[in-house]
Amino acid sequence: MLIGRLCAVGVIAVCAVLAQDRRLPEQPSPLAPGGRVYPPELNLTVGFGGGTQWGSFASSCSRPFEYGQSSAWFVGLSYAAPLLRSVLWGSGVGFLSVRLRSSYREREGVLFTVQADTVLLPVEFRNSANLSIPQLLWMPFLRWHPSEWLGLTAGPLLGLALNPHAEYTKELLQDALTLPDGQSVALTTAQGRTSVVERSTASARIVGALWGQATAEFLIAPGWWMSLGALGMLPLSSPLPSPASLRLPLLLLTAGIGATL
């Protein structure tokens, strides 16, 4: 515990030293004490991460998809200008690519012919959905620097989901089946163990979300700095048309480079 606390204090101290000299003196005023403000800045950020599916969406499969995991990458460019002594306001644009894989298992009735009789027997399948959702983002924000090495950013997000694409597959999970007469038969399909049952492309949609980011920042050259942090997105609408209730919250680990203007 003590070693962990000492390491944490050391990291904070290093960040504080490396983040010095980011601020500029305020214009002198006879009515207010002197201080320092953050100058306008430009930031380039990349991020990678994922999340867990909220809500559901349907297809030609037997029931809606409700459980899935997403992966995502993000690249964005933002501009911020001073608003208050330690607060900046600004706007950014970005591109976000999200891939979602959602699936469920079920036993479906399949007809077999046994000694001139037709019987319905349960066979286990996995139904899977693979969604690709590229988005263009507009991200206005406020950024607060509680210290010279720490930045906290938050704001609304407006995105354009660019024709989300979905592919639905059915995978045979059983190798063999025992018939009522005791005979064991191997199971297969004409397309192999996995077959594509549907492909679809949705129309472009506008989506809304809230987002926030925390970054640790350190100087690499006069007027230039690097940042490491985490960015979260909380969706307010679905990228798919109604009646889908799909939401894709994300947590991304980010790295960036910034410059004073």
VENCORGI-V11402 format. One record per backbone hydrogen bond with DSSP energy under -1.0 kcal/mol. CO is the residue of the C=O (numbers start at 0). NH is the residue of the N-H. Records with the same first field share a line. If there is no record, write none. Layout:
# VENCORGI-V11402
CO=NH, NH
This chain:
# VENCORGI-V11402
0=4
1=5
2=6
3=7
4=8
5=9
6=10
7=11
8=12
9=13
10=14
11=15
12=16
13=17
14=18
16=19
17=218
23=36
34=25
36=23
39=260
40=79
41=258
42=77
43=256
44=75
45=254
46=73
47=252
48=71
49=250
50=69
53=246
55=244
56=64
64=56
66=102
67=52
68=100
69=50
70=98
71=48
72=96
73=46
74=94
75=44
76=92
77=42
78=90
79=40
80=88
85=144
86=82, 83
87=142
88=80
89=140
90=78
91=138
92=76
93=136
94=74
95=134
96=72
97=132
98=70
99=130
100=68
101=128
103=126
105=124
107=122
109=120
111=118
113=116
116=113
118=111
120=109
122=107
123=172
124=105
125=170
126=103
127=168
128=101
129=166
130=99
131=164
132=97
133=161
134=95
135=159
136=93
137=157
140=89
141=153
142=87
143=151
148=216
150=214
151=143
152=212
153=141
154=210
156=208
157=137
158=206
159=135
160=162, 204
163=201
164=131
165=199
166=129
167=196, 197
168=127
169=194
170=125
174=186
176=184
178=181
182=178
184=176
188=191
192=171
194=169
197=167
199=165
204=160
206=158
207=235
208=156
209=233
210=154
211=231
212=152
213=229
214=150
215=227
217=225
220=223
222=259
223=219, 220
224=257
225=217
226=255
227=215
228=253
229=213
230=251
231=211
232=249
233=209
240=243
246=53
249=232
250=49
251=230
252=47
253=228
254=45
255=226
256=43
257=224
258=41
